Amino acid sequence: MNSVILRVGTRYLAGLLLVFSFYMMLRGHNEPGGGFIGGLIGATGFVLYAIACGTEDARAALRVLPQTIAIWGLGIALLAGVFAAVFGDALFTGQWLFIGATDDDKGVPLSTVLVFDIGVYLVVFGSILTLVFAMEEEV
Amino acid sequence: MAGGFPTDVRGNGAIGVVPVLFSAALFVYFASLVPTIAAGDILRVSVPWVASLGIDFAVLVDGLSLTFALLISGIGTLVLLYSNTYLAGHPQYARFALFLTAFMVSMLGLVLADDLILLFVFWELTTLTSYMLIGFSHESEKSRRNALQALFVTGAGGVAFLAGLILLAAATGTTSISGFIAMEEDIRQHAMYLPILILLLAGTFTKSAQVPFHFWLPNAMAAPTPVSAFLHSATMVKAGVYVMARLHPAMAGTDVWLWTLTIFGAVTAVFASLLALRQTDLKQALAYTTLMALGTLTLFLGQESGYAMTAFGTFLIVHSLYKAALFLVVGCIDLSAGTRETDQLGGLGRLMPVTAFSAALAAFSMAGFPPFLGFIGKELKYAGALAVASEPLLVAGAVLLSNALMLAVAGVVAFRPFWRSSVPAGQSPREAPWQMWAGPLVLACLGALFGIYPDLLQVALINPMVVSLTGEISEAKELQLWAGFNIPLILSVATFVLGLLIYAGHVSLRARLASVFGGLPNLDTGWDRFLHGLKEFAKLQTRIVQNGKLSSYLFGTFLTIAAGILLTLVYTGMPTIAVDLSDVEWKHTSIAFLTIAGSLLVLATSSRIAAISALGVVGIGIAMIFIVFSAPDVAITQLLVETLVVVLVAVVMLRLPALPRAEFRPGHAVLSLAVGAAVTLTVVSVVSNPLDLRVTEYFEATSWPEAYGRNIVNVILVDFRALDTFGEIAVVVIAALSAYALLRTTRKGGPE
């Protein structure tokens, strides 16, 4: 699509969408959001970019092949699940670490659950872009 | 394989030697167990395997399994030694040695297993490895076809066998073989006895090539000769016989068992001996005599008397010894003279003295002349046949006829090529290297040795085997060369006379048999026709189901959905519709109108972009329903997916030609209304009943204290149901990659 306004606007919008998608993923455990929604928003950013500037530019901006991202996501999610087995729990049991926790404050919670959600994010993000890019180039 | 023996008889280096040593070590190990077993002990080793299902890696060494193990490892050693020269310098010898060794180990596992599931695993392993061996010459189409035939026939039997084993385990409550043999009475009285028996016999009959499943076995001759020697003598085909023998104490004794095994065994034995005489190819003739042996063994397993059991054990050993020896001899003849056709062979006796000697010993044993083990085996067969509970005369007659035919075949295979006076011109046969005559010689001499000293075999193997089969040492009958002047002896003499007569007239008899059997339906070509028909049916079905039209796929899918739901509703009774509409607010109504308006627009418009946008309106309407009923996560996802779908569909659709004038398709209209009605009825019936909220309450209660998350939807996704989510994202990746591959293969040119 040849529109200067869309192209210029997209440069900012796509970046904003990416940041927003990350925010949505991180807050997902307590507020509406999560890896799935985050991945969808992030993918929307790049789809917009592909429509405005063409898939070639979008691929260049992404640097990595989208299918590679999806497969890495799957691997990360699997690792997060297997991690529990190292501690003798059932597969995919969440493992938590509270940094700087006091009696009435939980500090900074880190967990394999978050890692798993990042994996979901990458899978959704990568899969959608794989499809959209291929379709845009195909037809 | 014409062209004489390999010039380099050193074989194939370490690849050739190591398997021989390996199987020799196994044989020595099993031989060292003989004194223990002969003393009446039984060895059991059991390691938990699938503990949650009560399946153990259990191994049982008793008289029956030890006899089989000795035959398998002993003949395996000789066959591997033989192959190392037979296939010397073969570029794929490593493959061959691997398959053959793997096959041998699977066979050993099969006969030693004391657990039904373990038994089945090894059973299937022998099917697979024998498939590899039969199809070893994979450049030949015939070889591939025959290997596939063996795989299909025995594999199909294997499925029935598995079903039988599962039923058996369910009926007895244990998978341990020695476990349910100990409680024998239960199985025969069990309501499932008949189905179990039929399924198990379907497995063993296909594996042991009983008529009418016999046709794959002669075709399996496509394998190199040493493989045939191994498969036909001690292993593969004996697997079915072994299983019948193993289950004999628990399953035998009923009329069904008695008659089924007697009839199938007798028919196979006689039919196969007649077919054997018809062959002119030495290897084919031997293949059919294997069928005869399998029939005879099955026949005896149908009985319960001590004579029948002793005859079974003796003939099992006799047959393994002479059959392996003769196959190996035929391999020598084949390499040496360049042909296996009886009419083109003669006078090899002086040129190949050692081979001729082994062949003669083995053939005497096969023909049942004294003082060979075959004679004792034959005497016992007659004694066993006369002790038969069902039809002694019929059985004895069948055994007599097949034995006489066997004698004639022995003459054709092992006498005529060596001692016929005329030597066909144009051949320069010579003696085989020692690695190739050692095997037949050892096996043939054992047949003679055990014939002269039957006590050796009696104490070491026959008695323990009969104990395994009947549980009583007293049931084991004595093996002796001279049992006095009795009916078996008279029958033996009759056999000799009849057999020699058949041998004398076998050339003209062969022609007559050919004309008789030519008129019978040929199961082998029937097999081809069956496979062809199957492929044609698959093609037809593909043409109907996968016709390449997207609209017909969608039609089929939705038709299935509508029919499934509506039929279920009719079957379970229509739900009572008790929907309370009192709390419907104006915002609900307006969302409903929005959605309906979007759907109608899709139907009415003839512009693609309008149709796509209208679909987006429907999606947004659904997202708003989620928002109204406070499910923000679902709503956000729905909105985002809807956005992306509109983009994706637009990308594709906008390149297509303009929509034709909207035409009315009554079939589609009826189907859409039916799907809508079915889904509506389902939803209504769900909300008409009180919801089961136990799971929801559990998640509400534990989400924060246990999973440290306030967003229950997300906690379910990444914690409570993380494994499900993982499966789903795996599906997402696979779907994306498949779609990508599909798009890439159809694409022409373009970037990258």
Interface residues (C-beta under 8 A of the other chain):
Chain A: G28 H29 N30 E31 P32 G33 G34 G35 F36 I37 L40 I41 A43 T44 V47 I51 T55 E56 Q67 A70 I71 G73 L74 A77 L78 G81 L91 F92 G94 W96 K106 P109 S111 V113 F116 D117 G119 V120 V123 V124 G126 S127 I128 T130 L131 V132 A134 M135 E136 E137 E138 V139
Chain B: P632 D633 I636 T637 L640 V641 T643 L644 V647 L648 V651 V652 R655 A707 Y708 G709 R710 N711 V713 N714 V715 L717 V718 D719 A722 L723 T725 F726 I729 A730 V732 V733 A735 A736 L737 A739 Y740 L743 R744 T746 R747 G750 P751 E752
